[in-house]
Amino acid sequence: MAVMLNEQGMERHATALGHACKRLELNEADGIYAMQEVLRRLRGVRFADADDQEIFEGLVGQLRKTLNDRAEQLELLPRS
């Protein structure tokens, strides 16, 4: 996802994604919250190419599901 974002000139989004990944490595719970915030920001990302958009949305959906499943396993409460 970060490569796709960088290729579209969305370096800030790619950087935020990278930072959230690092937080996941250091502290899983905080990383999950950070990644969920990044995913909220990625909702508005649009690619000119429809195939790229479909791939990106699929990746975002997979990541969202995985994060939600893990948050449930850890019994994390949603942050407001």
Backbone hydrogen bonds in HBPLUS format (Angstrom, degrees):
<---DONOR---> <-ACCEPTOR-->    atom                        ^
c    i                          cat <-CA-CA->   ^        H-A-AA   ^      H-
h    n   atom  resd res      DA  || num        DHA   H-A  angle D-A-AA Bond
n    s   type  num  typ     dist DA aas  dist angle  dist       angle   num
A0005-LEU N   A0001-MET O   2.92 MM   4  6.20 158.6  1.97 152.8 158.8     1
A0006-ASN N   A0002-ALA O   2.87 MM   4  6.08 163.7  1.89 152.1 156.5     2
A0007-GLU N   A0003-VAL O   2.91 MM   4  6.09 159.0  1.95 151.8 157.5     3
A0008-GLN N   A0004-MET O   3.24 MM   4  6.45 131.4  2.49 136.3 147.8     4
A0008-GLN N   A0005-LEU O   3.08 MM   3  5.19 135.9  2.29  98.8 111.1     5
A0010-MET N   A0005-LEU O   2.87 MM   5  5.02 159.9  1.91 152.2 146.1     6
A0009-GLY N   A0006-ASN O   2.96 MM   3  5.04 162.3  1.99 109.5 113.5     7
A0014-ALA N   A0010-MET O   3.11 MM   4  6.44 161.0  2.15 151.5 157.3     8
A0015-THR N   A0011-GLU O   2.78 MM   4  5.98 157.3  1.83 153.7 160.0     9
A0016-ALA N   A0012-ARG O   2.95 MM   4  6.12 159.7  1.99 146.1 151.4    10
A0017-LEU N   A0013-HIS O   2.97 MM   4  6.20 154.1  2.04 146.6 153.8    11
A0018-GLY N   A0014-ALA O   2.97 MM   4  6.25 155.5  2.03 145.7 152.3    12
A0019-HIS N   A0015-THR O   2.88 MM   4  6.18 157.0  1.93 153.4 159.5    13
A0020-ALA N   A0016-ALA O   3.00 MM   4  6.20 157.9  2.05 146.6 152.4    14
A0021-CYS N   A0017-LEU O   3.02 MM   4  6.29 149.9  2.11 144.8 153.2    15
A0022-LYS N   A0018-GLY O   3.04 MM   4  6.37 155.3  2.10 147.4 153.5    16
A0023-ARG N   A0019-HIS O   2.98 MM   4  6.31 154.7  2.05 148.0 155.0    17
A0024-LEU N   A0020-ALA O   2.97 MM   4  6.27 146.1  2.09 143.6 152.7    18
A0025-GLU N   A0021-CYS O   3.17 MM   4  6.55 146.9  2.28 144.1 152.2    19
A0025-GLU N   A0022-LYS O   3.08 MM   3  5.13 120.1  2.45  94.9 109.4    20
A0026-LEU N   A0022-LYS O   3.07 MM   4  6.40 147.8  2.18 146.5 155.5    21
A0027-ASN N   A0023-ARG O   2.79 MM   4  5.76 171.9  1.80 157.2 159.8    22
A0031-GLY N   A0027-ASN O   2.83 MM   4  5.91 157.3  1.88 160.5 168.2    23
A0032-ILE N   A0028-GLU O   2.85 MM   4  6.07 148.9  1.95 149.8 157.3    24
A0033-TYR N   A0029-ALA O   3.14 MM   4  6.50 163.9  2.17 153.0 156.1    25
A0034-ALA N   A0030-ASP O   2.91 MM   4  6.14 158.1  1.96 147.2 153.9    26
A0035-MET N   A0031-GLY O   2.81 MM   4  5.95 159.8  1.85 148.2 153.7    27
A0036-GLN N   A0032-ILE O   2.90 MM   4  6.09 156.5  1.96 150.0 156.5    28
A0037-GLU N   A0033-TYR O   3.10 MM   4  6.35 149.8  2.20 143.7 151.1    29
A0038-VAL N   A0034-ALA O   3.04 MM   4  6.39 155.8  2.10 147.3 153.9    30
A0039-LEU N   A0035-MET O   2.88 MM   4  6.15 159.9  1.92 152.4 157.8    31
A0040-ARG N   A0036-GLN O   3.07 MM   4  6.35 145.0  2.19 139.9 148.7    32
A0041-ARG N   A0037-GLU O   3.20 MM   4  6.56 150.3  2.29 144.7 152.1    33
A0041-ARG N   A0038-VAL O   3.00 MM   3  5.12 118.0  2.40  98.0 113.3    34
A0042-LEU N   A0038-VAL O   2.97 MM   4  6.28 135.0  2.18 144.7 158.2    35
A0043-ARG N   A0040-ARG O   3.39 MM   3  5.57 159.1  2.43 101.7 107.8    36
A0045-VAL N   A0042-LEU O   3.07 MM   3  5.28 164.6  2.09 111.9 116.7    37
A0053-GLN N   A0049-ASP O   2.99 MM   4  6.30 155.2  2.06 150.3 157.9    38
A0054-GLU N   A0050-ALA O   2.96 MM   4  6.19 156.7  2.01 146.5 152.3    39
A0055-ILE N   A0051-ASP O   2.97 MM   4  6.22 162.9  2.00 152.2 156.5    40
A0056-PHE N   A0052-ASP O   2.87 MM   4  6.03 167.6  1.89 152.2 156.0    41
A0057-GLU N   A0053-GLN O   2.89 MM   4  6.04 166.4  1.91 151.7 155.6    42
A0058-GLY N   A0054-GLU O   2.97 MM   4  6.11 149.8  2.07 142.7 151.2    43
A0059-LEU N   A0055-ILE O   2.96 MM   4  6.27 155.7  2.02 152.0 158.3    44
A0060-VAL N   A0056-PHE O   2.89 MM   4  6.16 162.6  1.92 155.2 160.2    45
A0061-GLY N   A0057-GLU O   2.91 MM   4  6.03 158.5  1.96 143.3 149.4    46
A0062-GLN N   A0058-GLY O   2.97 MM   4  6.21 156.3  2.02 146.6 152.6    47
A0063-LEU N   A0059-LEU O   2.95 MM   4  6.15 163.0  1.97 151.6 156.2    48
A0064-ARG N   A0060-VAL O   2.85 MM   4  6.02 163.4  1.88 152.9 157.8    49
A0065-LYS N   A0061-GLY O   3.00 MM   4  6.16 163.3  2.02 147.5 151.7    50
A0066-THR N   A0062-GLN O   2.99 MM   4  6.17 165.0  2.02 149.8 154.0    51
A0067-LEU N   A0063-LEU O   2.88 MM   4  6.06 164.9  1.90 155.5 159.6    52
A0068-ASN N   A0064-ARG O   2.90 MM   4  6.07 163.0  1.93 151.2 156.2    53
A0069-ASP N   A0065-LYS O   2.89 MM   4  6.05 159.3  1.93 151.0 156.8    54
A0070-ARG N   A0066-THR O   2.95 MM   4  6.15 162.2  1.98 148.9 153.8    55
A0071-ALA N   A0067-LEU O   2.82 MM   4  5.97 158.0  1.87 150.6 157.4    56
A0072-GLU N   A0068-ASN O   2.98 MM   4  6.13 151.5  2.07 142.2 149.6    57
A0073-GLN N   A0069-ASP O   2.99 MM   4  6.31 153.5  2.06 144.8 152.2    58
A0074-LEU N   A0070-ARG O   2.93 MM   4  6.19 151.8  2.01 148.9 156.4    59
A0076-LEU N   A0071-ALA O   2.88 MM   5  5.21 170.2  1.89 153.8 155.0    60
A0075-GLU N   A0072-GLU O   3.01 MM   3  4.78 149.2  2.11  96.4 106.0    61
